Amino acid sequence: MNEFLTQFVIESRELVEQATEGLLVLEHSPHDAERLDSVFRAFHTLKGGAGIVEFAAMERAVHAAEEILSGARAGKRTLTTALVGDCLACLDQVIQWLDAVEQTGELPSSAANTKADDTWLADMLERNPEVRAQVATALQFIPDPDCFYQGEDPLARITALPELLALDVQPMAAWPALNSFDPYKCNLVLTALTAASMGEVTAHMHGHSGTCEIQTISDVRTTPPASALPAQARNILTEQRAMLSHATAANLAGFVASAGLAAGNALRSCALAETAAIIAQATESSLSANSPEPLRHAISQLLSPTPAAVTETTKVSSKPEATAQTLRIDARRVDALVRLTGELTVAKNAAGHVAKLAQQEGNAIAGLLKDRQVVLERLIAELQESVLGMRVLPLRSVLQRFPRVVREMSLNLGKPLTLEIEGDDTEADKAIVEMLFEPLLHIVRNAIDHGIESLGERAARGKPPTARIRIRAARQADQVIIEISDDGGGIDVDRVREIARTRGVATEEELRLMPEMDIIDLVFAAGFSTAAKVTELSGRGVGLDAVRTAVERIGGRVSLESRAGDGATVRFSLPFSVMMTQVMTVEASGQMFGVPLDAIVETVSVPRTAIVGIGAAHAIVLRNRTVPVVDLAAILGLREAMSGETDATIVITSVAGHFGGLHVDRIGQRLEVILKPLDGLLTGMPGITGTTLLGDGRVLLVLDIGELLQ
Amino acid sequence: MDPQKTILVVDDASLVRLYYRTTLEGAGFHVEEAMNGLEALEKLLTFPVHLMIVDINMPQMDGLTFLQAVRRKDRALASIPALVTSTESAAADFEAARVAGANYYLVKPIDQPRLREFADLLCGVRR
């Protein structure tokens, strides 16, 4: 992707975010002028960016939304929910385009060709010269061929356009012979010119099926050809004269001096240095006479007189806006830094090994080496800490997506809702923030779909018609707590019990003995879904068990509290920082285990005969050093110790200064995982420091090397 | 060849600034940037500028307010030619720019040859 496109995507995403946020506020307070200005400016800059990268489709789409906002700014229309929806839909389209640009590194192909196809517009304007002066917007509408089946009447719709000036109806493809003609297929291209604004036309065409191209006429207003240089100099001179007529007492000197300079420069640029000298002289005369007339006169003499149009002036207002002082870093670079820090840890371990070796051999610099190594160790630990700190993000980046989502669901389901978000400045590790959206979305969907009662039920229960969803985030010690509560009906324990029985999640017997809390908890069990009817929203085939799995994968917990008839609260307890541990996977007797990478010094392959028995134990001699070796499969009781002719793969480890070798069948890959300490029945199991969930859902046991080698 | 001319680009959109910079540097100009009118006013005081390319709609201080302020300064600053570039293309917008003291007005987007051409004209560069 070239530099412009990269910058375009980055900037556009920021603007889309800013606009989305502003639009959602405007929906509730449409008269917030400051917000309106900021949203308008965001759209405006988006359009400008699209223009630079020559993304005509996006430019037009954003322009249409900008028209709506500019109407609102001028007080000509109020931003209704429908209009805000249109603007948001425009942003959705922009996001899709940006995604496509990011993936392919180029503009979507459909975007490029639209600009070139302006011929219909030129034709239409040419055919209707008498209305040319009034035309504000042109429209080309190609109805969907099957539109008649959807009860649509394209002609009626287009003839009802506000302030229609001209209409042209043509066949899309040449009319076929009568015997093959299908009267139920629409084969029309409708072209229209109107005096209405683009916003009005867009609103009028809302909801049609087919393709619709709308253009403001200013879009095609041709600029004079840029070929002949004297012509451009003439344009500049004309402009200077027009500008001079606006000089006031306060700015006269500035106007005259700059107009004189601009005019002179233009002439010099066209190799007319002598004429430029005349202008320079006239400028000085104007300045000393304190009047623009001498300069105006000189310019006029160089030009044939052309009348300058005078219209009323407009005021452009602008409000101060805070700009964030942050440095933008590609997340991948931070991740690379984290990975490198991990590698550094491994290298440091190896250095420690060398220091130890030197000490044992009585080398003189062993002490120095050891000192340096301690310093290195401290620095690397600090580095690791600050690198992990760079990955901390506020939850806002996730939570700010919810107002939109909730708004959409509220409209779709016809349940009026307010969403309250608290503590969106709470920070958490990037890895956590990034995985949080899906699970949260699922919970919010469930709350709205199943938790919140229908309007009738709410009325019967004496609740206000507008339901409330609240997402609250807070930091508690080393945990981040996120609570999603609703004021709906809560969880129907009897129904949960019944479903659990019919779906075989729990037996009759188990259910009878289960306390109510545990029964409620069953909604997170695999194969459970309380939806009586599968709805568009939450019936997506993924149960709440997916939420629990996702949260547990990053070392968090999910709990659910229900207040019958009063709503429910789902609580995510998440670790603040995800301690990513690097492990190397090894295989023994067909099973996979993890070995923490910071315990590994090196891996070696030795002839099996090199493993010698010393009493009950085994050892190898590695670079004149005896290293005890244990057979992983044997020590874990998976099978008898190995013997044979092939080479043995041994992982040399170092824990607290003690070296040891781990004899394994195979070495797998390096992984970055979130280590979960053992809990439940496994607590305190020797030889295992923790578990981690792999991407494919398998559990990887991570070995405690210190204990194993004892 | 004339001595190198300095152009101050005043625009809040980083993409626009990048585009102008690339285009103009390619044509041999020295380019300085400001993100809004206030910053531009400060920068004008620190080095000589031969042309300002000014956007209208910007936070902090919009381009027209900025231009009005510049045209009221003493001659060294007030005489700097200004090219206003904006996506607005209504007659009223052209007029507002004129009243504020713009020497020329181009409607965005501006292709590279056109931008170079007007930079040459307004800086008096002969090629």
Interface residues (C-beta under 8 A of the other chain):
Chain A: E3 F4 Q7 F8 E11 R41 H44 T45 K47 G48 G49 G51 I52 V53 E54 S218 R221 T223 A226 L229 Q232 A233 N235 I236 E239 Q240 A242 M243 H246 A250 N251 A253 G254 F255 A257 S258 A259 G260 L261 A262 G264 N265 A266 L267 R268 S269 C270 A271 A276 A309 V310 T311 E312 T313 T314 K315 V316 S317 S318 K319 P320 E321 T323
Chain B: D12 A13 S14 L15 V16 L18 Y19 T22 M35 I56 N57 M58 P59 Q60 M61 D62 G63 L64 T65 Q68 V70 R71 R72 K73 R75 A78 S79 I80 P81 A82 T87 S89 A90 A91 A92 D93 E95 A96 R98 V99 G101 A102 N103 Y104 Y105 V107 K108 P109 P113 R114 E117 F118 D120 L121 L122 C123 G124 V125 R126
